[in-house]
Amino acid sequence: MERISLVGLTWQAGGRELLDRSTIPEAARADALPRLAHALATDELLYLATCNRVEVAFVADGPQHVLAARRMLWEALGHAPLPGEAERRLTAWAGEGAVEHLFLVAAGLDSARVGETEIAGQLRRALETSESLGLLGDRLGRTGREALKLSRRIHRSTRVGEGATSLASIALDHVRARLAARRGAVALVGVSPMTRRCAADLAVEGVPFVVVNRTVENAQALCAEVGAGSAVALDTFREKPEAVEALVLAVGASEPVLSRATLERLVGLSPSGAPPLLVDLGIPANVAPEDAEHAGLPRVDMEAVTTQAARSRDQRLRESADARVLVDEALERFRREATQRTLEPLLAALHRRYRHTADEGVERLLRRLPHLADGDVLALREWAATLAARFAHIPSRGLRNLAADQGAEAIGCFFRDVDDLLLREVGEHLPRSST
C-alpha cells in the first residue's frame, strides 16, 4: 500500500482547456499508456480520464519518485517543461493518501457533482484497459477492485446518490428545458457512459431519440438495451442528419465530430424552426465552439455543466457524512489487510529461522547422545519443533500489533540490531523503506 502513488489534474486546478490538452484520446491509449509507464519507471499503471479529471495511479519506489513523477507526467502529456508548472498544476498523493483519494473518487465524493455514478463505470473500464495492456498488477488491481466494492456499498446504504447525481443528468436538464418549450427528438452522439445515462432517462420519459455512433452496431445495442430509440451511423448523420430539437455529444475523439456544414443542415431541419440546442460533453469538445456560433446553435459545454454541479457541491458534501464514514472504515480495513499481506513472508522467514536454530541445537545434542533410541530421537525433534514455534509466536504476535498500529515500515526497528544470520533470513522480506 505504501508504494501506491497517484498524480492528477482536475479542471478546477487547470481549467477546461488544459484538461482537454492533457487527456489522452481513448483510441490512442493502447500505445500511449505503456510509454507512460516506461517514462514513470513502473510496471503497474492505471489511467483514469473523465470530464473532470486526468489521474494516473502507479507503483512507485518511494516519496521522491512520486514528486519527480509530476514532472515526468507533465512532459509525457505533451506540456512544455516550464519551471514549477508541473508542481503547481498537478497534485500528488502517496501511500495511504493515494488509496484514500481513489476510494473517494470511485464513490463520487470528489466529483464536481457529489455522488455521481458514472465515475465507477469509468474506473472499471480503466482497470480493464490496464489489465489488457499488462499494466495491472496485484497492488493496483486489488486497490481498484476495493474502490469499486466500496462505491457499490456507499450507493446502496447511504443517500449520497439521491437526486440528479450525475453530470449527464444535469446536462439532460438543459435538454428537458428545451423540449418543454419545443417538443421534438434528441440526437445522442457517441456511445459512452454519458449518452447511456441520457438514453435510459429519455426512454423512461418517452422522449424520441436517435443514437449516432461511428459503429452503428454499438448504437443499435444501446437502443436494444433501453428498449427505445433508433440508430444511425455517424457518417450517415453527418451527410443527412435527423430532424432533432437537441443534441447531446459525448465522444472520446481528439477532433470535432460534427462539421460546420452538418450543423447548418441541422438548423434547417429543426421541427420548431429554431436552431437545435447543442450539449457538448466531449473532452476535447466534439463541436468547435466557433462552428456552433457560426451556425447559430445555442451551446452548453462541459465547463458550464461542471460549474453548475459545483454550486451545490459543498451542501452535498455535508449531506454525505455517512458515506465519508464508510470510506474511513474501508481505508482502515484495507490498510490492515495490506499490512498483514506484507508481513506474511517476513513472519514465515522468522519461523524458519527459529526452526533452523532449534534443529541445529538438536543435532549438537544428538552428537553427544549417540545411543538414544529412534523413538527418543523422534520425540526430541518434535519437542524442539514445538518449542521453536512457540518462541517464534511471541515476536510474530508483537510484530503484527506493531505493524497494525504504526504501519509496516515500523517493523524495521525490531530487526535493526539482530544477529546477521537472522537478518539474512528475513532481510529480503522487510518493507523497502525499512532496509
Residue pairs with C-beta under 8 A, 6 or more apart in sequence:
1 95
1 96
1 99
1 139
1 143
1 334
1 335
1 338
1 339
2 94
2 95
2 96
2 407
2 408
2 409
2 431
2 433
3 59
3 60
3 61
3 62
3 95
3 139
3 432
4 57
4 58
4 59
4 60
4 94
4 95
4 98
4 99
4 139
4 140
4 143
5 57
5 58
5 59
5 60
5 65
5 66
5 69
5 92
5 93
5 94
5 95
5 98
6 55
6 56
6 57
6 58
6 92
6 93
6 94
6 98
6 101
6 102
7 55
7 56
7 66
7 69
7 70
7 73
7 90
7 91
7 92
7 93
8 53
8 54
8 55
8 56
8 90
8 91
8 93
8 101
9 18
9 19
9 22
9 53
9 54
9 55
9 89
9 90
9 91
10 19
10 52
10 53
10 91
11 19
11 51
11 52
11 53
11 112
11 303
11 306
12 112
12 310
13 89
13 91
14 22
14 89
16 301
16 302
16 303
18 89
19 52
19 53
19 54
19 283
20 283
20 284
20 285
21 77
21 78
21 79
21 284
22 54
22 77
22 78
22 79
23 49
23 54
23 283
23 284
24 32
24 33
24 47
24 49
24 54
24 77
25 252
25 253
25 254
26 252
27 252
27 253
28 254
29 47
29 129
30 129
30 132
30 133
33 45
33 47
33 129
33 130
33 133
33 135
34 133
34 135
35 76
36 45
36 47
36 56
36 73
36 76
37 43
37 44
37 45
37 58
37 135
39 72
39 73
39 75
39 76
40 56
40 58
40 60
40 69
40 72
40 73
40 76
41 61
41 65
42 58
42 59
42 60
43 59
43 135
43 137
44 58
44 59
44 130
44 135
44 136
44 137
44 139
44 140
45 56
45 57
45 58
45 130
45 135
45 140
46 56
46 57
46 58
46 126
46 127
46 130
46 135
46 136
46 140
46 144
47 54
47 55
47 56
47 126
47 129
47 130
48 54
48 55
48 56
48 57
48 105
48 122
48 123
48 126
49 55
49 122
49 126
49 283
50 118
50 119
50 122
51 167
51 194
51 281
51 283
51 302
51 305
51 306
52 111
52 112
52 167
52 306
53 105
54 77
55 105
56 73
57 98
57 102
57 140
57 143
58 69
58 140
59 137
59 139
59 140
60 66
60 69
60 94
61 432
62 432
62 433
63 94
66 92
66 93
66 94
67 92
69 92
70 86
70 87
70 90
70 92
71 81
71 86
71 87
73 86
73 90
74 81
74 85
74 86
74 89
74 90
75 81
75 86
79 85
79 86
93 100
93 101
96 331
96 335
99 143
99 331
99 334
99 335
100 327
100 331
101 110
102 143
102 144
102 147
103 146
103 147
103 150
103 327
103 330
103 331
104 110
104 327
105 111
105 119
105 123
105 147
106 119
106 120
106 123
106 147
106 148
106 150
106 151
107 120
107 147
107 150
107 151
107 154
107 155
107 160
107 323
107 326
107 327
108 114
108 115
108 116
108 117
108 119
108 120
108 151
108 155
108 160
108 161
108 165
109 115
109 160
109 317
109 320
109 323
109 324
109 327
111 119
111 167
111 309
112 167
112 306
112 309
112 310
112 313
113 164
113 165
113 166
113 167
113 170
113 306
113 309
113 312
113 313
113 316
114 160
114 165
114 312
114 313
114 316
114 317
114 320
115 155
115 160
115 161
115 162
115 163
115 165
115 316
115 320
115 323
116 165
116 166
116 167
116 309
117 155
117 161
117 165
117 166
118 166
118 167
118 168
118 193
118 194
118 197
119 151
120 148
120 151
120 152
121 193
122 193
123 144
123 147
123 148
123 151
124 148
126 144
127 136
127 141
127 144
127 145
127 148
130 136
130 140
131 141
136 144
143 334
146 330
146 334
150 326
150 327
150 330
153 326
153 330
154 160
154 161
154 323
154 326
154 327
155 161
157 322
157 326
158 320
158 322
158 323
158 326
159 319
159 322
160 316
160 319
160 320
160 322
160 323
164 170
164 173
166 197
167 194
167 281
167 302
167 305
167 306
167 309
168 193
168 194
168 195
168 197
168 198
168 250
168 281
169 197
169 201
170 305
170 308
170 309
171 194
171 198
171 248
171 279
171 281
171 300
171 305
172 197
172 198
172 201
172 202
172 248
174 246
174 277
174 279
174 300
175 186
175 198
175 246
175 248
175 277
175 279
178 245
178 246
178 277
179 186
179 207
179 245
179 246
182 245
182 271
182 272
182 274
183 245
183 271
184 208
184 243
184 244
184 245
184 246
184 270
184 271
184 272
184 276
185 207
185 208
185 209
185 210
185 242
185 243
185 244
185 245
185 271
186 198
186 202
186 207
186 208
186 209
186 210
186 244
186 245
186 246
186 247
186 248
187 209
187 210
187 212
187 237
187 241
187 242
187 244
187 246
187 247
187 248
188 195
188 198
188 199
188 202
188 209
188 210
188 211
188 212
188 229
188 247
188 248
189 195
189 212
189 213
189 234
189 237
189 247
189 248
189 249
189 250
189 251
189 257
189 258
189 286
190 212
190 213
190 249
190 250
190 251
190 252
190 257
190 282
190 286
191 211
191 213
191 218
191 219
191 221
191 222
192 250
192 251
192 252
193 250
194 248
194 250
194 281
195 211
195 222
195 248
195 250
196 222
196 225
198 209
198 248
199 209
199 211
199 222
199 223
199 225
199 226
199 228
199 229
200 226
202 209
202 228
202 229
203 209
203 226
203 227
203 228
203 229
208 229
209 228
209 229
209 230
210 229
210 230
210 231
210 232
210 237
210 242
210 244
211 219
211 220
211 222
211 223
211 229
211 230
211 231
211 232
212 219
212 231
212 232
212 233
212 234
212 237
213 219
213 222
213 231
213 233
213 234
214 233
214 234
214 235
215 233
216 231
216 232
216 233
219 231
219 232
219 233
220 231
222 229
222 231
223 229
223 230
223 231
232 242
234 257
237 262
238 258
238 259
238 262
239 262
240 265
241 262
241 265
241 266
241 269
242 269
243 269
243 270
243 271
244 266
244 269
244 270
244 276
245 270
245 271
245 272
245 276
245 277
246 276
246 277
246 278
246 279
247 266
247 276
247 277
247 278
247 279
248 279
248 281
249 257
249 258
249 278
249 279
249 280
249 281
249 282
249 286
249 287
250 281
250 282
250 286
251 257
251 282
251 286
252 282
252 283
253 282
253 286
254 284
256 285
256 286
256 287
256 288
256 291
257 282
257 286
257 287
258 286
258 287
258 291
259 291
260 288
260 291
260 294
260 295
263 278
263 287
263 291
263 292
263 294
263 295
263 297
264 295
266 275
266 276
266 295
266 297
267 275
267 276
267 295
267 296
267 297
270 276
275 295
275 296
275 297
275 298
276 297
277 297
277 298
277 300
278 287
278 292
278 297
278 298
278 299
278 300
279 299
279 300
279 305
280 286
280 287
280 292
280 299
280 300
280 301
280 302
281 301
281 302
281 305
282 302
283 302
285 301
285 302
287 299
289 299
289 301
292 299
293 299
336 404
338 408
339 403
339 404
339 407
339 408
340 400
340 403
340 404
342 403
342 408
342 431
343 399
343 400
343 403
343 408
343 411
345 429
346 399
346 411
346 426
346 429
346 430
347 396
347 399
347 400
349 425
349 426
349 428
349 429
350 392
350 395
350 396
350 399
350 422
350 425
350 426
351 388
351 389
351 392
351 396
352 425
353 421
353 422
353 425
353 426
354 388
354 389
354 391
354 392
355 385
355 388
355 389
355 392
356 425
357 388
358 384
358 385
358 387
358 388
359 381
359 384
359 385
361 384
362 380
362 381
362 384
365 380
366 372
366 377
366 380
372 380
395 414
398 414
399 411
399 414
402 410
402 411
402 414
403 410
403 411
408 431
408 434
409 431
409 433
409 434
410 434
411 430
411 431
411 434
412 430
412 431
412 433
412 434
412 435
413 434
415 422
415 423
415 426
415 427
415 430
415 434
427 435
